[in-house]
Amino acid sequence: MWIESDNKLKREFKFKDFNEAISFINRIAVVSEKYNHHPEIYNVYNKVIISLCTHDQGSVITDKDYDLAKKIDDIL
């Protein structure tokens, strides 16, 4: 579930292992590049934390972030 916190849309994902986590990150990278909207990504072993905000709009949550969050959810 995505939550709004500190002007960012955030979600934590947990996977079976590091390889699954990195595979997920790589798929996010392809989508992010396609839409020219790049998340903050934090990874430790099987945990991935994604934070979204629109920097060129003053680092706030915009429709662009909700759209990318939906695309990230679709990757799962």
Distance bins in CASP14 RR format, pairs under 12 A and 6 or more apart:
PFRMAT RR
TARGET T0000
AUTHOR 0000-0000-0000
RMODE 2
METHOD distances of the structure
MODEL  1
1 9 0 0 0 0 0 1 0 0 0 0 0
1 10 0 0 0 0 1 0 0 0 0 0 0
1 11 1 0 0 1 0 0 0 0 0 0 0
1 12 0 0 0 0 1 0 0 0 0 0 0
1 13 0 0 0 0 0 1 0 0 0 0 0
1 69 0 0 0 0 0 1 0 0 0 0 0
1 73 0 0 0 0 1 0 0 0 0 0 0
2 8 0 0 0 0 1 0 0 0 0 0 0
2 9 1 0 1 0 0 0 0 0 0 0 0
2 10 1 0 0 1 0 0 0 0 0 0 0
2 11 1 0 1 0 0 0 0 0 0 0 0
2 12 0 0 0 0 1 0 0 0 0 0 0
2 13 0 0 0 0 0 1 0 0 0 0 0
2 39 0 0 0 0 0 1 0 0 0 0 0
2 49 0 0 0 0 0 1 0 0 0 0 0
2 50 0 0 0 0 1 0 0 0 0 0 0
2 51 0 0 0 0 0 1 0 0 0 0 0
2 52 0 0 0 0 1 0 0 0 0 0 0
2 61 0 0 0 0 1 0 0 0 0 0 0
2 65 0 0 0 0 1 0 0 0 0 0 0
2 66 0 0 0 0 1 0 0 0 0 0 0
2 67 0 0 0 0 0 1 0 0 0 0 0
2 68 0 0 0 0 0 1 0 0 0 0 0
2 69 1 0 1 0 0 0 0 0 0 0 0
2 70 0 0 0 0 1 0 0 0 0 0 0
2 72 0 0 0 0 1 0 0 0 0 0 0
2 73 0 0 0 0 1 0 0 0 0 0 0
3 9 1 0 0 1 0 0 0 0 0 0 0
3 10 1 0 1 0 0 0 0 0 0 0 0
3 11 1 0 0 1 0 0 0 0 0 0 0
3 12 0 0 0 0 1 0 0 0 0 0 0
3 49 0 0 0 0 0 1 0 0 0 0 0
3 50 0 0 0 0 0 1 0 0 0 0 0
3 51 0 0 0 0 0 1 0 0 0 0 0
3 52 0 0 0 0 0 1 0 0 0 0 0
3 61 0 0 0 0 0 1 0 0 0 0 0
3 69 0 0 0 0 0 1 0 0 0 0 0
4 10 1 0 0 1 0 0 0 0 0 0 0
4 11 0 0 0 0 0 1 0 0 0 0 0
4 51 0 0 0 0 0 1 0 0 0 0 0
4 52 0 0 0 0 0 1 0 0 0 0 0
4 53 0 0 0 0 1 0 0 0 0 0 0
4 60 0 0 0 0 0 1 0 0 0 0 0
4 61 1 0 0 1 0 0 0 0 0 0 0
4 62 0 0 0 0 0 1 0 0 0 0 0
4 65 0 0 0 0 1 0 0 0 0 0 0
4 66 0 0 0 0 0 1 0 0 0 0 0
4 69 0 0 0 0 0 1 0 0 0 0 0
5 11 0 0 0 0 0 1 0 0 0 0 0
5 12 0 0 0 0 0 1 0 0 0 0 0
5 49 0 0 0 0 0 1 0 0 0 0 0
5 51 0 0 0 0 1 0 0 0 0 0 0
5 52 0 0 0 0 0 1 0 0 0 0 0
5 53 0 0 0 0 0 1 0 0 0 0 0
5 61 0 0 0 0 1 0 0 0 0 0 0
6 40 0 0 0 0 0 1 0 0 0 0 0
6 51 0 0 0 0 1 0 0 0 0 0 0
6 52 0 0 0 0 0 1 0 0 0 0 0
6 53 0 0 0 0 1 0 0 0 0 0 0
6 59 0 0 0 0 1 0 0 0 0 0 0
6 60 0 0 0 0 0 1 0 0 0 0 0
6 61 0 0 0 0 0 1 0 0 0 0 0
7 51 0 0 0 0 1 0 0 0 0 0 0
7 52 0 0 0 0 0 1 0 0 0 0 0
7 53 1 0 1 0 0 0 0 0 0 0 0
7 54 0 0 0 0 1 0 0 0 0 0 0
7 55 0 0 0 0 0 1 0 0 0 0 0
7 57 0 0 0 0 0 1 0 0 0 0 0
7 58 0 0 0 0 1 0 0 0 0 0 0
7 59 1 0 1 0 0 0 0 0 0 0 0
7 60 1 0 1 0 0 0 0 0 0 0 0
7 61 1 0 0 1 0 0 0 0 0 0 0
7 62 0 0 0 0 0 1 0 0 0 0 0
7 65 0 0 0 0 0 1 0 0 0 0 0
8 39 0 0 0 0 1 0 0 0 0 0 0
8 40 1 0 0 1 0 0 0 0 0 0 0
8 42 0 0 0 0 0 1 0 0 0 0 0
8 49 0 0 0 0 0 1 0 0 0 0 0
8 50 0 0 0 0 1 0 0 0 0 0 0
8 51 1 0 1 0 0 0 0 0 0 0 0
8 52 1 0 0 1 0 0 0 0 0 0 0
8 53 1 0 1 0 0 0 0 0 0 0 0
8 54 0 0 0 0 0 1 0 0 0 0 0
8 55 0 0 0 0 0 1 0 0 0 0 0
8 58 0 0 0 0 0 1 0 0 0 0 0
8 59 0 0 0 0 1 0 0 0 0 0 0
8 60 0 0 0 0 1 0 0 0 0 0 0
8 61 1 0 0 1 0 0 0 0 0 0 0
8 62 0 0 0 0 0 1 0 0 0 0 0
8 65 0 0 0 0 1 0 0 0 0 0 0
8 69 0 0 0 0 0 1 0 0 0 0 0
9 37 0 0 0 0 0 1 0 0 0 0 0
9 39 0 0 0 0 1 0 0 0 0 0 0
9 40 0 0 0 0 0 1 0 0 0 0 0
9 49 0 0 0 0 0 1 0 0 0 0 0
9 50 0 0 0 0 1 0 0 0 0 0 0
9 51 1 0 0 1 0 0 0 0 0 0 0
9 52 1 0 1 0 0 0 0 0 0 0 0
9 53 1 0 0 1 0 0 0 0 0 0 0
9 54 0 0 0 0 1 0 0 0 0 0 0
9 59 0 0 0 0 0 1 0 0 0 0 0
9 60 0 0 0 0 0 1 0 0 0 0 0
9 61 1 0 1 0 0 0 0 0 0 0 0
9 62 0 0 0 0 1 0 0 0 0 0 0
9 63 0 0 0 0 0 1 0 0 0 0 0
9 64 0 0 0 0 0 1 0 0 0 0 0
9 65 1 0 1 0 0 0 0 0 0 0 0
9 66 1 0 0 1 0 0 0 0 0 0 0
9 67 0 0 0 0 0 1 0 0 0 0 0
9 68 0 0 0 0 1 0 0 0 0 0 0
9 69 1 0 1 0 0 0 0 0 0 0 0
9 70 0 0 0 0 0 1 0 0 0 0 0
9 72 0 0 0 0 1 0 0 0 0 0 0
9 73 0 0 0 0 0 1 0 0 0 0 0
10 39 0 0 0 0 1 0 0 0 0 0 0
10 40 0 0 0 0 1 0 0 0 0 0 0
10 41 0 0 0 0 0 1 0 0 0 0 0
10 42 0 0 0 0 1 0 0 0 0 0 0
10 48 0 0 0 0 0 1 0 0 0 0 0
10 49 1 0 0 1 0 0 0 0 0 0 0
10 50 1 0 0 1 0 0 0 0 0 0 0
10 51 1 0 1 0 0 0 0 0 0 0 0
10 52 1 0 0 1 0 0 0 0 0 0 0
10 53 0 0 0 0 1 0 0 0 0 0 0
10 61 0 0 0 0 1 0 0 0 0 0 0
10 65 0 0 0 0 0 1 0 0 0 0 0
10 69 0 0 0 0 1 0 0 0 0 0 0
10 72 0 0 0 0 0 1 0 0 0 0 0
11 24 0 0 0 0 0 1 0 0 0 0 0
11 28 0 0 0 0 0 1 0 0 0 0 0
11 39 0 0 0 0 1 0 0 0 0 0 0
11 40 0 0 0 0 0 1 0 0 0 0 0
11 41 0 0 0 0 0 1 0 0 0 0 0
11 42 0 0 0 0 0 1 0 0 0 0 0
11 47 0 0 0 0 0 1 0 0 0 0 0
11 48 0 0 0 0 1 0 0 0 0 0 0
11 49 1 0 0 1 0 0 0 0 0 0 0
11 50 1 0 1 0 0 0 0 0 0 0 0
11 51 0 0 0 0 1 0 0 0 0 0 0
11 52 0 0 0 0 1 0 0 0 0 0 0
11 65 0 0 0 0 0 1 0 0 0 0 0
11 66 0 0 0 0 0 1 0 0 0 0 0
11 68 0 0 0 0 0 1 0 0 0 0 0
11 69 1 0 0 1 0 0 0 0 0 0 0
11 70 0 0 0 0 0 1 0 0 0 0 0
11 72 1 0 0 1 0 0 0 0 0 0 0
11 73 0 0 0 0 1 0 0 0 0 0 0
11 75 0 0 0 0 0 1 0 0 0 0 0
11 76 0 0 0 0 0 1 0 0 0 0 0
12 21 0 0 0 0 0 1 0 0 0 0 0
12 41 0 0 0 0 0 1 0 0 0 0 0
12 42 0 0 0 0 1 0 0 0 0 0 0
12 43 0 0 0 0 0 1 0 0 0 0 0
12 44 0 0 0 0 0 1 0 0 0 0 0
12 46 0 0 0 0 0 1 0 0 0 0 0
12 47 1 0 0 1 0 0 0 0 0 0 0
12 48 1 0 0 1 0 0 0 0 0 0 0
12 49 1 0 1 0 0 0 0 0 0 0 0
12 50 1 0 0 1 0 0 0 0 0 0 0
12 51 0 0 0 0 0 1 0 0 0 0 0
13 20 0 0 0 0 1 0 0 0 0 0 0
13 21 1 0 0 1 0 0 0 0 0 0 0
13 22 0 0 0 0 0 1 0 0 0 0 0
13 23 0 0 0 0 0 1 0 0 0 0 0
13 24 1 0 0 1 0 0 0 0 0 0 0
13 25 0 0 0 0 1 0 0 0 0 0 0
13 27 0 0 0 0 0 1 0 0 0 0 0
13 28 0 0 0 0 1 0 0 0 0 0 0
13 39 0 0 0 0 0 1 0 0 0 0 0
13 41 0 0 0 0 0 1 0 0 0 0 0
13 42 0 0 0 0 0 1 0 0 0 0 0
13 43 0 0 0 0 1 0 0 0 0 0 0
13 44 0 0 0 0 0 1 0 0 0 0 0
13 46 0 0 0 0 1 0 0 0 0 0 0
13 47 1 0 0 1 0 0 0 0 0 0 0
13 48 1 0 1 0 0 0 0 0 0 0 0
13 49 1 0 0 1 0 0 0 0 0 0 0
13 50 1 0 0 1 0 0 0 0 0 0 0
13 69 0 0 0 0 0 1 0 0 0 0 0
13 72 0 0 0 0 1 0 0 0 0 0 0
13 73 0 0 0 0 1 0 0 0 0 0 0
13 75 0 0 0 0 1 0 0 0 0 0 0
13 76 1 0 0 1 0 0 0 0 0 0 0
14 20 0 0 0 0 1 0 0 0 0 0 0
14 21 0 0 0 0 1 0 0 0 0 0 0
14 24 0 0 0 0 0 1 0 0 0 0 0
14 43 0 0 0 0 0 1 0 0 0 0 0
14 44 0 0 0 0 0 1 0 0 0 0 0
14 45 0 0 0 0 1 0 0 0 0 0 0
14 46 1 0 1 0 0 0 0 0 0 0 0
14 47 1 0 1 0 0 0 0 0 0 0 0
14 48 1 0 0 1 0 0 0 0 0 0 0
14 49 0 0 0 0 0 1 0 0 0 0 0
14 76 0 0 0 0 0 1 0 0 0 0 0
15 21 1 0 1 0 0 0 0 0 0 0 0
15 22 0 0 0 0 1 0 0 0 0 0 0
15 23 0 0 0 0 1 0 0 0 0 0 0
15 24 1 0 0 1 0 0 0 0 0 0 0
15 25 0 0 0 0 1 0 0 0 0 0 0
15 27 0 0 0 0 0 1 0 0 0 0 0
15 43 0 0 0 0 1 0 0 0 0 0 0
15 44 0 0 0 0 0 1 0 0 0 0 0
15 45 0 0 0 0 1 0 0 0 0 0 0
15 46 1 0 1 0 0 0 0 0 0 0 0
15 47 1 0 0 1 0 0 0 0 0 0 0
15 48 1 0 0 1 0 0 0 0 0 0 0
15 75 0 0 0 0 0 1 0 0 0 0 0
15 76 0 0 0 0 1 0 0 0 0 0 0
16 22 0 0 0 0 0 1 0 0 0 0 0
16 23 0 0 0 0 0 1 0 0 0 0 0
16 24 0 0 0 0 0 1 0 0 0 0 0
16 45 0 0 0 0 0 1 0 0 0 0 0
16 46 1 0 0 1 0 0 0 0 0 0 0
16 47 0 0 0 0 0 1 0 0 0 0 0
17 23 0 0 0 0 1 0 0 0 0 0 0
17 24 0 0 0 0 0 1 0 0 0 0 0
17 45 1 0 0 1 0 0 0 0 0 0 0
17 46 1 0 1 0 0 0 0 0 0 0 0
17 47 0 0 0 0 0 1 0 0 0 0 0
18 24 0 0 0 0 0 1 0 0 0 0 0
18 25 0 0 0 0 0 1 0 0 0 0 0
18 43 0 0 0 0 1 0 0 0 0 0 0
18 44 0 0 0 0 1 0 0 0 0 0 0
18 45 1 0 1 0 0 0 0 0 0 0 0
18 46 1 0 0 1 0 0 0 0 0 0 0
18 47 0 0 0 0 1 0 0 0 0 0 0
18 48 0 0 0 0 0 1 0 0 0 0 0
19 25 0 0 0 0 0 1 0 0 0 0 0
19 26 0 0 0 0 0 1 0 0 0 0 0
19 43 0 0 0 0 0 1 0 0 0 0 0
19 45 0 0 0 0 0 1 0 0 0 0 0
19 46 0 0 0 0 1 0 0 0 0 0 0
20 26 0 0 0 0 0 1 0 0 0 0 0
20 27 0 0 0 0 0 1 0 0 0 0 0
20 43 0 0 0 0 0 1 0 0 0 0 0
20 45 0 0 0 0 0 1 0 0 0 0 0
20 46 1 0 0 1 0 0 0 0 0 0 0
20 47 0 0 0 0 0 1 0 0 0 0 0
20 48 0 0 0 0 1 0 0 0 0 0 0
20 75 0 0 0 0 0 1 0 0 0 0 0
20 76 0 0 0 0 0 1 0 0 0 0 0
21 27 0 0 0 0 0 1 0 0 0 0 0
21 28 0 0 0 0 0 1 0 0 0 0 0
21 41 0 0 0 0 0 1 0 0 0 0 0
21 42 0 0 0 0 0 1 0 0 0 0 0
21 43 1 0 1 0 0 0 0 0 0 0 0
21 44 0 0 0 0 1 0 0 0 0 0 0
21 45 1 0 0 1 0 0 0 0 0 0 0
21 46 1 0 1 0 0 0 0 0 0 0 0
21 47 1 0 0 1 0 0 0 0 0 0 0
21 48 1 0 1 0 0 0 0 0 0 0 0
21 49 0 0 0 0 0 1 0 0 0 0 0
21 50 0 0 0 0 0 1 0 0 0 0 0
22 28 0 0 0 0 0 1 0 0 0 0 0
22 29 0 0 0 0 0 1 0 0 0 0 0
22 41 0 0 0 0 0 1 0 0 0 0 0
22 43 1 0 0 1 0 0 0 0 0 0 0
22 44 0 0 0 0 0 1 0 0 0 0 0
22 45 0 0 0 0 0 1 0 0 0 0 0
22 46 0 0 0 0 1 0 0 0 0 0 0
22 47 0 0 0 0 0 1 0 0 0 0 0
22 48 0 0 0 0 1 0 0 0 0 0 0
23 29 0 0 0 0 0 1 0 0 0 0 0
23 30 0 0 0 0 0 1 0 0 0 0 0
23 43 0 0 0 0 0 1 0 0 0 0 0
23 46 0 0 0 0 0 1 0 0 0 0 0
23 48 0 0 0 0 0 1 0 0 0 0 0
23 75 0 0 0 0 1 0 0 0 0 0 0
23 76 0 0 0 0 0 1 0 0 0 0 0
24 30 0 0 0 0 0 1 0 0 0 0 0
24 31 0 0 0 0 0 1 0 0 0 0 0
24 39 0 0 0 0 0 1 0 0 0 0 0
24 41 0 0 0 0 1 0 0 0 0 0 0
24 43 0 0 0 0 1 0 0 0 0 0 0
24 46 0 0 0 0 0 1 0 0 0 0 0
24 47 0 0 0 0 0 1 0 0 0 0 0
24 48 1 0 0 1 0 0 0 0 0 0 0
24 49 0 0 0 0 0 1 0 0 0 0 0
24 50 0 0 0 0 1 0 0 0 0 0 0
24 72 0 0 0 0 1 0 0 0 0 0 0
24 73 0 0 0 0 0 1 0 0 0 0 0
24 75 1 0 0 1 0 0 0 0 0 0 0
24 76 1 0 0 1 0 0 0 0 0 0 0
25 31 0 0 0 0 0 1 0 0 0 0 0
25 32 0 0 0 0 1 0 0 0 0 0 0
25 38 0 0 0 0 0 1 0 0 0 0 0
25 39 0 0 0 0 1 0 0 0 0 0 0
25 40 0 0 0 0 0 1 0 0 0 0 0
25 41 1 0 1 0 0 0 0 0 0 0 0
25 42 0 0 0 0 0 1 0 0 0 0 0
25 43 1 0 0 1 0 0 0 0 0 0 0
25 44 0 0 0 0 0 1 0 0 0 0 0
25 46 0 0 0 0 0 1 0 0 0 0 0
25 47 0 0 0 0 0 1 0 0 0 0 0
25 48 1 0 0 1 0 0 0 0 0 0 0
25 49 0 0 0 0 0 1 0 0 0 0 0
25 50 0 0 0 0 1 0 0 0 0 0 0
25 72 0 0 0 0 0 1 0 0 0 0 0
25 75 0 0 0 0 0 1 0 0 0 0 0
26 32 0 0 0 0 0 1 0 0 0 0 0
26 33 0 0 0 0 0 1 0 0 0 0 0
26 41 0 0 0 0 0 1 0 0 0 0 0
26 43 0 0 0 0 0 1 0 0 0 0 0
26 48 0 0 0 0 0 1 0 0 0 0 0
26 75 0 0 0 0 0 1 0 0 0 0 0
27 33 0 0 0 0 0 1 0 0 0 0 0
27 34 0 0 0 0 0 1 0 0 0 0 0
27 41 0 0 0 0 0 1 0 0 0 0 0
27 48 0 0 0 0 0 1 0 0 0 0 0
27 71 0 0 0 0 1 0 0 0 0 0 0
27 72 0 0 0 0 1 0 0 0 0 0 0
27 73 0 0 0 0 0 1 0 0 0 0 0
27 74 0 0 0 0 1 0 0 0 0 0 0
27 75 1 0 1 0 0 0 0 0 0 0 0
27 76 0 0 0 0 1 0 0 0 0 0 0
28 34 0 0 0 0 0 1 0 0 0 0 0
28 35 0 0 0 0 0 1 0 0 0 0 0
28 37 0 0 0 0 0 1 0 0 0 0 0
28 38 0 0 0 0 1 0 0 0 0 0 0
28 39 1 0 0 1 0 0 0 0 0 0 0
28 40 0 0 0 0 0 1 0 0 0 0 0
28 41 1 0 0 1 0 0 0 0 0 0 0
28 43 0 0 0 0 0 1 0 0 0 0 0
28 48 0 0 0 0 1 0 0 0 0 0 0
28 49 0 0 0 0 0 1 0 0 0 0 0
28 50 1 0 0 1 0 0 0 0 0 0 0
28 52 0 0 0 0 0 1 0 0 0 0 0
28 68 0 0 0 0 1 0 0 0 0 0 0
28 69 0 0 0 0 0 1 0 0 0 0 0
28 71 0 0 0 0 1 0 0 0 0 0 0
28 72 1 0 1 0 0 0 0 0 0 0 0
28 73 0 0 0 0 0 1 0 0 0 0 0
28 74 0 0 0 0 0 1 0 0 0 0 0
28 75 1 0 0 1 0 0 0 0 0 0 0
28 76 0 0 0 0 0 1 0 0 0 0 0
29 35 0 0 0 0 0 1 0 0 0 0 0
29 37 0 0 0 0 0 1 0 0 0 0 0
29 38 0 0 0 0 1 0 0 0 0 0 0
29 39 0 0 0 0 1 0 0 0 0 0 0
29 41 0 0 0 0 1 0 0 0 0 0 0
29 48 0 0 0 0 0 1 0 0 0 0 0
29 50 0 0 0 0 0 1 0 0 0 0 0
29 68 0 0 0 0 0 1 0 0 0 0 0
29 71 0 0 0 0 0 1 0 0 0 0 0
29 72 0 0 0 0 0 1 0 0 0 0 0
29 75 0 0 0 0 0 1 0 0 0 0 0
30 38 0 0 0 0 0 1 0 0 0 0 0
30 71 0 0 0 0 0 1 0 0 0 0 0
30 72 0 0 0 0 0 1 0 0 0 0 0
30 75 0 0 0 0 1 0 0 0 0 0 0
31 37 0 0 0 0 1 0 0 0 0 0 0
31 38 0 0 0 0 0 1 0 0 0 0 0
31 39 0 0 0 0 1 0 0 0 0 0 0
31 50 0 0 0 0 0 1 0 0 0 0 0
31 67 0 0 0 0 0 1 0 0 0 0 0
31 68 1 0 0 1 0 0 0 0 0 0 0
31 69 0 0 0 0 0 1 0 0 0 0 0
31 70 0 0 0 0 0 1 0 0 0 0 0
31 71 1 0 1 0 0 0 0 0 0 0 0
31 72 1 0 0 1 0 0 0 0 0 0 0
31 73 0 0 0 0 0 1 0 0 0 0 0
31 74 0 0 0 0 1 0 0 0 0 0 0
31 75 1 0 0 1 0 0 0 0 0 0 0
32 38 1 0 1 0 0 0 0 0 0 0 0
32 39 1 0 0 1 0 0 0 0 0 0 0
32 40 0 0 0 0 0 1 0 0 0 0 0
32 41 0 0 0 0 1 0 0 0 0 0 0
32 50 0 0 0 0 1 0 0 0 0 0 0
32 52 0 0 0 0 1 0 0 0 0 0 0
32 64 0 0 0 0 0 1 0 0 0 0 0
32 65 0 0 0 0 0 1 0 0 0 0 0
32 67 0 0 0 0 0 1 0 0 0 0 0
32 68 1 0 0 1 0 0 0 0 0 0 0
32 69 0 0 0 0 0 1 0 0 0 0 0
32 71 0 0 0 0 1 0 0 0 0 0 0
32 72 0 0 0 0 1 0 0 0 0 0 0
32 75 0 0 0 0 0 1 0 0 0 0 0
33 39 0 0 0 0 0 1 0 0 0 0 0
33 68 0 0 0 0 0 1 0 0 0 0 0
33 71 0 0 0 0 0 1 0 0 0 0 0
34 67 0 0 0 0 0 1 0 0 0 0 0
34 68 0 0 0 0 0 1 0 0 0 0 0
34 71 0 0 0 0 1 0 0 0 0 0 0
35 52 0 0 0 0 0 1 0 0 0 0 0
35 54 0 0 0 0 0 1 0 0 0 0 0
35 63 0 0 0 0 0 1 0 0 0 0 0
35 64 1 0 0 1 0 0 0 0 0 0 0
35 65 0 0 0 0 0 1 0 0 0 0 0
35 67 1 0 0 1 0 0 0 0 0 0 0
35 68 1 0 0 1 0 0 0 0 0 0 0
35 69 0 0 0 0 0 1 0 0 0 0 0
35 70 0 0 0 0 0 1 0 0 0 0 0
35 71 1 0 0 1 0 0 0 0 0 0 0
35 72 0 0 0 0 0 1 0 0 0 0 0
36 54 0 0 0 0 0 1 0 0 0 0 0
36 55 0 0 0 0 0 1 0 0 0 0 0
36 56 0 0 0 0 0 1 0 0 0 0 0
36 64 0 0 0 0 1 0 0 0 0 0 0
36 67 0 0 0 0 0 1 0 0 0 0 0
36 68 0 0 0 0 0 1 0 0 0 0 0
37 50 0 0 0 0 0 1 0 0 0 0 0
37 52 1 0 0 1 0 0 0 0 0 0 0
37 53 0 0 0 0 1 0 0 0 0 0 0
37 54 1 0 0 1 0 0 0 0 0 0 0
37 55 0 0 0 0 1 0 0 0 0 0 0
37 56 0 0 0 0 1 0 0 0 0 0 0
37 57 0 0 0 0 0 1 0 0 0 0 0
37 62 0 0 0 0 1 0 0 0 0 0 0
37 63 0 0 0 0 0 1 0 0 0 0 0
37 64 1 0 1 0 0 0 0 0 0 0 0
37 65 1 0 0 1 0 0 0 0 0 0 0
37 66 0 0 0 0 0 1 0 0 0 0 0
37 67 1 0 0 1 0 0 0 0 0 0 0
37 68 1 0 1 0 0 0 0 0 0 0 0
37 69 0 0 0 0 0 1 0 0 0 0 0
37 70 0 0 0 0 0 1 0 0 0 0 0
37 71 0 0 0 0 1 0 0 0 0 0 0
37 72 0 0 0 0 0 1 0 0 0 0 0
38 50 0 0 0 0 0 1 0 0 0 0 0
38 51 0 0 0 0 0 1 0 0 0 0 0
38 52 0 0 0 0 1 0 0 0 0 0 0
38 53 0 0 0 0 0 1 0 0 0 0 0
38 54 0 0 0 0 0 1 0 0 0 0 0
38 55 0 0 0 0 1 0 0 0 0 0 0
38 56 0 0 0 0 0 1 0 0 0 0 0
38 64 0 0 0 0 0 1 0 0 0 0 0
38 65 0 0 0 0 0 1 0 0 0 0 0
38 68 0 0 0 0 1 0 0 0 0 0 0
38 72 0 0 0 0 0 1 0 0 0 0 0
39 48 0 0 0 0 0 1 0 0 0 0 0
39 49 0 0 0 0 1 0 0 0 0 0 0
39 50 1 0 1 0 0 0 0 0 0 0 0
39 51 1 0 0 1 0 0 0 0 0 0 0
39 52 1 0 1 0 0 0 0 0 0 0 0
39 53 0 0 0 0 1 0 0 0 0 0 0
39 54 0 0 0 0 0 1 0 0 0 0 0
39 55 0 0 0 0 0 1 0 0 0 0 0
39 64 0 0 0 0 0 1 0 0 0 0 0
39 65 0 0 0 0 1 0 0 0 0 0 0
39 68 1 0 0 1 0 0 0 0 0 0 0
39 69 0 0 0 0 1 0 0 0 0 0 0
39 71 0 0 0 0 0 1 0 0 0 0 0
39 72 1 0 0 1 0 0 0 0 0 0 0
39 75 0 0 0 0 0 1 0 0 0 0 0
40 48 0 0 0 0 0 1 0 0 0 0 0
40 49 0 0 0 0 1 0 0 0 0 0 0
40 50 1 0 0 1 0 0 0 0 0 0 0
40 51 1 0 1 0 0 0 0 0 0 0 0
40 52 1 0 0 1 0 0 0 0 0 0 0
40 53 0 0 0 0 1 0 0 0 0 0 0
40 55 0 0 0 0 0 1 0 0 0 0 0
40 59 0 0 0 0 0 1 0 0 0 0 0
40 65 0 0 0 0 0 1 0 0 0 0 0
40 68 0 0 0 0 0 1 0 0 0 0 0
41 47 0 0 0 0 0 1 0 0 0 0 0
41 48 1 0 0 1 0 0 0 0 0 0 0
41 49 1 0 0 1 0 0 0 0 0 0 0
41 50 1 0 1 0 0 0 0 0 0 0 0
41 51 0 0 0 0 1 0 0 0 0 0 0
41 52 0 0 0 0 0 1 0 0 0 0 0
41 68 0 0 0 0 0 1 0 0 0 0 0
41 72 0 0 0 0 0 1 0 0 0 0 0
42 48 1 0 0 1 0 0 0 0 0 0 0
42 49 1 0 1 0 0 0 0 0 0 0 0
42 50 1 0 0 1 0 0 0 0 0 0 0
42 51 1 0 0 1 0 0 0 0 0 0 0
43 49 1 0 0 1 0 0 0 0 0 0 0
43 50 0 0 0 0 1 0 0 0 0 0 0
48 72 0 0 0 0 1 0 0 0 0 0 0
48 75 0 0 0 0 0 1 0 0 0 0 0
48 76 0 0 0 0 0 1 0 0 0 0 0
49 72 0 0 0 0 0 1 0 0 0 0 0
50 65 0 0 0 0 0 1 0 0 0 0 0
50 68 0 0 0 0 1 0 0 0 0 0 0
50 69 0 0 0 0 1 0 0 0 0 0 0
50 71 0 0 0 0 0 1 0 0 0 0 0
50 72 1 0 0 1 0 0 0 0 0 0 0
50 73 0 0 0 0 0 1 0 0 0 0 0
50 75 0 0 0 0 0 1 0 0 0 0 0
50 76 0 0 0 0 0 1 0 0 0 0 0
51 59 0 0 0 0 0 1 0 0 0 0 0
51 61 0 0 0 0 0 1 0 0 0 0 0
51 65 0 0 0 0 1 0 0 0 0 0 0
51 68 0 0 0 0 0 1 0 0 0 0 0
51 69 0 0 0 0 0 1 0 0 0 0 0
51 72 0 0 0 0 0 1 0 0 0 0 0
52 59 0 0 0 0 0 1 0 0 0 0 0
52 60 0 0 0 0 0 1 0 0 0 0 0
52 61 1 0 0 1 0 0 0 0 0 0 0
52 62 0 0 0 0 1 0 0 0 0 0 0
52 63 0 0 0 0 0 1 0 0 0 0 0
52 64 0 0 0 0 1 0 0 0 0 0 0
52 65 1 0 1 0 0 0 0 0 0 0 0
52 66 0 0 0 0 1 0 0 0 0 0 0
52 67 0 0 0 0 1 0 0 0 0 0 0
52 68 1 0 1 0 0 0 0 0 0 0 0
52 69 1 0 0 1 0 0 0 0 0 0 0
52 70 0 0 0 0 0 1 0 0 0 0 0
52 71 0 0 0 0 0 1 0 0 0 0 0
52 72 0 0 0 0 1 0 0 0 0 0 0
52 73 0 0 0 0 0 1 0 0 0 0 0
53 59 1 0 1 0 0 0 0 0 0 0 0
53 60 1 0 0 1 0 0 0 0 0 0 0
53 61 1 0 1 0 0 0 0 0 0 0 0
53 62 1 0 0 1 0 0 0 0 0 0 0
53 64 0 0 0 0 1 0 0 0 0 0 0
53 65 1 0 0 1 0 0 0 0 0 0 0
53 66 0 0 0 0 0 1 0 0 0 0 0
53 68 0 0 0 0 0 1 0 0 0 0 0
53 69 0 0 0 0 0 1 0 0 0 0 0
54 60 1 0 0 1 0 0 0 0 0 0 0
54 61 1 0 0 1 0 0 0 0 0 0 0
54 62 1 0 1 0 0 0 0 0 0 0 0
54 63 0 0 0 0 1 0 0 0 0 0 0
54 64 1 0 1 0 0 0 0 0 0 0 0
54 65 1 0 1 0 0 0 0 0 0 0 0
54 66 0 0 0 0 0 1 0 0 0 0 0
54 67 0 0 0 0 0 1 0 0 0 0 0
54 68 0 0 0 0 1 0 0 0 0 0 0
55 61 0 0 0 0 0 1 0 0 0 0 0
55 62 0 0 0 0 0 1 0 0 0 0 0
55 64 0 0 0 0 0 1 0 0 0 0 0
55 65 0 0 0 0 0 1 0 0 0 0 0
56 62 0 0 0 0 1 0 0 0 0 0 0
56 64 0 0 0 0 1 0 0 0 0 0 0
56 65 0 0 0 0 0 1 0 0 0 0 0
57 63 0 0 0 0 0 1 0 0 0 0 0
57 64 0 0 0 0 1 0 0 0 0 0 0
57 65 0 0 0 0 1 0 0 0 0 0 0
59 65 0 0 0 0 0 1 0 0 0 0 0
61 67 0 0 0 0 0 1 0 0 0 0 0
61 68 0 0 0 0 0 1 0 0 0 0 0
61 69 0 0 0 0 1 0 0 0 0 0 0
62 68 0 0 0 0 1 0 0 0 0 0 0
62 69 0 0 0 0 0 1 0 0 0 0 0
63 69 0 0 0 0 0 1 0 0 0 0 0
63 70 0 0 0 0 0 1 0 0 0 0 0
64 70 0 0 0 0 0 1 0 0 0 0 0
64 71 0 0 0 0 0 1 0 0 0 0 0
65 71 0 0 0 0 0 1 0 0 0 0 0
65 72 0 0 0 0 0 1 0 0 0 0 0
66 72 0 0 0 0 0 1 0 0 0 0 0
66 73 0 0 0 0 0 1 0 0 0 0 0
67 73 0 0 0 0 0 1 0 0 0 0 0
67 74 0 0 0 0 0 1 0 0 0 0 0
68 74 0 0 0 0 0 1 0 0 0 0 0
68 75 0 0 0 0 0 1 0 0 0 0 0
69 75 0 0 0 0 0 1 0 0 0 0 0
69 76 0 0 0 0 0 1 0 0 0 0 0
70 76 0 0 0 0 0 1 0 0 0 0 0
END
